[in-house]
Amino acid sequence: MNVRRDALNPPTGDGAGSRSITRADGVLHPLTPRALEERKLIHRNDSVRAQADAFRGLRTRLLALGQERNFITLVAPVQQGCGGSFVARNLAAAFAFDETKTALLVDCDALHPAQDAALAVDVADGGIMDYLDGSVTDLSAIQYDTGLPRLKLIPSGTSRETTGEYFSSSRMRMMIDSLRGTHANRYLILDSPPVLNSPDARILSDLADLIVVVAGYGQATVDRIDEAAASFDPDKLAGVVFNNIY
C-alpha cells in the first residue's frame, strides 16, 4: 500500500502522552492475531508488520493534516473492486491501536456492504440505512463491538438501491455531528461507495474533513484516478492510496 500526496507532512508521532482510554469500548475478549488476520485486519505482531506500518503511516499523516482534532475521513475507492473497504477497515484499526483514541467505522455502501461480513459481526439490530429511514431510533443500538479494542462498527444495514437522499438529509448530518461530538477522541472513518458512476461519494464528502481516494494497484488508470480525485474539494483531499489487496 502506497500513499501519494505532493505536499504531505512527515510523520510526527502518536501523542502517547494523552490519557489512556484502553477499555473505553468495553471489549473484554479481544480477537487473537490469527482471528484478526482472517478478517484482513492489521495487528501488532511481526507477521503483518509491513502492512501495519503502512496504515500507521497513513494515520499519522492524516493526524498532521487534521491538526490533532477528531476529524472525519472519507475512504473512497475509484471504482468497484479497488479494496476501499479493506483500506477503510485497517485505517480505522490503526486509529484504534492508539490507546488515547477510539475509532468508529461506518459502512456507507448500501449496494455492496462489506464490513459486517469481514469483521464477522452479527448486525441483527440494523445499520445506518435503518437509522436514516427511521426504522431504528436508538443510535447506540447500531454501534457494534468488533473484537478489536476501541474500534466499533456501524454497518450499512438494509440494502437500498438509492441512497443519496438519505446521505444528504438533515438526519444524516445530525447523526454524524452526534457521533463525533459524543467523544472528543473518536475518529470516524466513512467507507464510501465507488466515486465513479455514483454521486454518493461526492455527497458524503460534504460530511468529511479529509478524503482518501483508493486505487487498485494496476487496476485503475491514471485518467480514472485523476477523474475520481477531481470530484472532491482539493482542500479536503489527503491523497491517493494504491492498494494491491482487494
N, C-alpha and C positions, 0 to 999 in steps of 0.2 A: 504494500500500500504506500503510495507516494502522495505528497501534497504539493500543489503548485500555487504559489502566490508571489507576485513580483515584489511586494513590499512588506513581507511578513516579518513581524518582530521575532527575535530569537527567543528560545525557551527561557523562562525566568524562575521556575520553581513552583512548588505546590502550596505554599502558605501553611506549612505544617505547624506554625506557632499558634494557630487558632484553636479554640476549644474543640475537643473531640466529641463527635456525636455518633460513635461507632454503632450503638444499638438503637438508633433513632427509629428504625423501621420495624423493630420487633422480631426480626428473623432469628429464631433460636437454633435452627439446624441448617447452616449454610451448605450449599452444594459442594461436593468434592471436586477436585480438579478434573477428574475423569468425566463427571456429570457436566461440568462446565464446557469441556471440550465437545461433548456430544451435542450441546446446544450452540456450538460455534461461538463460545464466549471466551474472551481472554481471562487469564488469571495470573498469579504471581510466580508460578513455577517455571523452570527453565525451558520446558517443552514448548512453550509459546512465547518465549521472551521477545523474539523479534517483532511479533505482531503486537504484543502488549506495549513495547516501547514505541511502536509507530502510533498507536492510539493515545498513549500518554503524551507524545509529542504534539499530536493534533489538539488534545485537550489544553495543553499549556499555551499553544498559540492562540486558541480561542479565548482563554483567560486573559491573555495580554491584550487582545483586541477588545474584549468586553470590560476591561479595566476592573476586574475582580468583582463586579456586581453579578447577581444571579440572573443571567440572561437566558433567552430562549433561542435555541439553534434549530433551524430547519435543515434536515438532511434530504436532499432532493436528487434522485437519480435522473440522468439524462433521458433514459428510456427503460422500458421493462427489461429485467434481466441483468442490470448493472451491479446488483448487490447492494442497493441502497439500504435495505433493511439490515443486512449484516453490518454495514458501517454504522448505522444509527444505533443498533443494539450494543456494539462494542464501544462506541463513543460514550454512551450512557454508562456502561460498565467502567470505563476509565474515570469518569467523574466520581462514580461510587467507590472507586479504590481509595480516594482521599477521605480519611476519617472525619474531616471537617465539613464534608459536603454530602448532600443526597442528590439522587437523580430520579427523574420521572420520565419514562419513555412512553410516548403517545403514538399509537399506530393510527395514522390518518388515511391509510389506503383501504378504503371500503371495498374496492373491487378485488384486490389481491392482498388481503391481510396476511401477515406472516409471523408477527411477534408472539402471539399466544401459542401457536404450534411450536415455534422454535424454542420457546422457553418452557414448554410443557406445562402451561398454566391453565387451570380449569376456570373458564370465564363465564360461569353459569349466570352471574348477575348482570351480564351485558357489558357494553362498552361505550365508547364516545358517541357513536351514532344513536344509541338508545337514550343517552342523556340529552343529546341535542334535539331529538324529536319529542322529548318529554315522557318517554316510556319509563325512564329511570329519573328519579328526582334527587336521590342522595348521591352526591358526587364522590363521597368516600367509598361507596359500595363498589365502584368500578375501578378502584385503585388496588391492584393485586400485588401481593408479595411474589418475588421471582426466585427466591432461594439465594439471591446474591445480596448480602447486607447493603443497606442504603439505596437499593435500586427497586423501584416499583414500576408497574406497567399499567397503562390504560389501553386496553385492546380496542380494535375497531368496532367490534360488536356486530349487530345485524347488518348484513350486506345491503348496500344501496347502489343503484345504477347511477344516480346523480347526487352529488354531494356538495357542489359549490354553494348552493343556497344555505346549507347548514353551516359551512365554514365561514361564510360572510355574515352570519346572523349575529345579533347582539348577544344572544345566549352563548355563542362560541367565544366571543370576546370577553364576556364576563367570567366564563369558566376559566379561560387562560389567565386572566388577571387574578382570580381567586387561587388558582394552583400556584402561581408564582408568589403571590403575596402572603400565603399562609406560612411559608418557611423562607427565611432570608438566605439560607444556604442551599436551597433547592434549585437545581438546574434542569430545565425542560428540554427534551430532545423530541422534536416532531418528525416522525417517519413519514415522508411525503409520497404521494403518487408520482409517477414519472412526469418530468417537466414538459416534454414534447407531446403534442396531441391531446393535451388536457389542460384546462385552466386552473385546476385545483392547487397545484404547487404555487402558482402566482398569487392566488387568493390567500393561501396560508402564509406566504412570505410577508404579508402585511402585519401578521401577528408576531413575526420573528424579529430578533435583534441581529442575528447573524445567520448566514446561509452557506452551507457546504454542498457543492454540486458533486455528485458521484458519477464517474465514468468507468465503464467496464474496460479494463486494460486490453487494447487490441480489438475492442468491440465497437466503440463509438468513434466516429470520425472527428477530426479537428473541427470541421464545419458544424457538426451536430453539437459538439461540446460548446463551441462559441455561441451557437444559437440558443442553447439552454441557459448559458451564463448571462446572455444579454436580456433574458426575461426578467431579471431581478435588478433591484436598486443596487448600483455599483458600490454604494457606501455600506451596504449590508453584506456584500459577497466576500466571504472569508477566503475562499479558494476552491480548487478542484482536487478531489481525491481520486486517484487512479486505483481501482480495486481489481484484483485478479482472483478473488474468491466470490463466486456467485451463489 
